[in-house]
């Protein structure tokens, strides 16, 4: 699972990747998605996780199948992924440092892409290239709704930038395309927590300042007031509580020679 993939691999500094990894560790996103993918994972021995990120789905899928290939272009994200694999004592994952379309890949029983923006920006191309690699099934996880709930950006853009947050396409666009291709996919909407932990209030302010490219002191003042009302204590940390939804979409592919 790779968040903000449309920003490119350079977006993921080690600190950003570490923050994202912290959020994944306390989120119920992995468990909810893997539960929804149970039918797709049945009888699968291998999986290709496209845009694996810090391993949100790589880790739980690797507990279920014999072999996983994790494709991820960001070195910072790969470092977090490898740390997660070591922590969970998983040695059945091969990490490939590449984006989709940049590496030769062997067929896998399941091809999985979760919230990887470049995939959904050119979904027809992805489907065309992924189908020959998927021996049993293809699964996609895509956000539900316009995305304004992400990092409170629907509220913060008008407050700090004086303009609305640009809405995104969601899973209905993908589902409509699949239907037009004669692919009648299984769909399950999952709701989950995606709270973002911060060590300090200062770290949270810096996160949103960089995220939104804020430059004015008045913007930071308004941001401080907003975060003071939203952040909640959690032990020695603070968390930004967030609720999100994703669509888990999967379908069986045409039978292929297992060789």
Secondary structure, 3 states (H helix, E strand, C coil): CCCCHHHCHHHCCHHHHHHHHHHHHHCCHHHHHHHHCHHHHCCCCEEEEECCCCCCCHHHHHCCCCEEEEECCCHHHHHHHHHHHHHCCCCCEEEECCCCCCCCCCCEEEEEEECCHHHHHCHHHHHHHHHCCEEEEEEEEEECCCCCCHHHHHHHHHHHHCCCCCCCCCHHHHHHHHHHCCCCCEEEEEEEECCEEECCHHHHHHHHHHHHCCCCHHHHHHHHHHHHHHEEEECCEEEECCEEEEEEEEEECCCCCCC
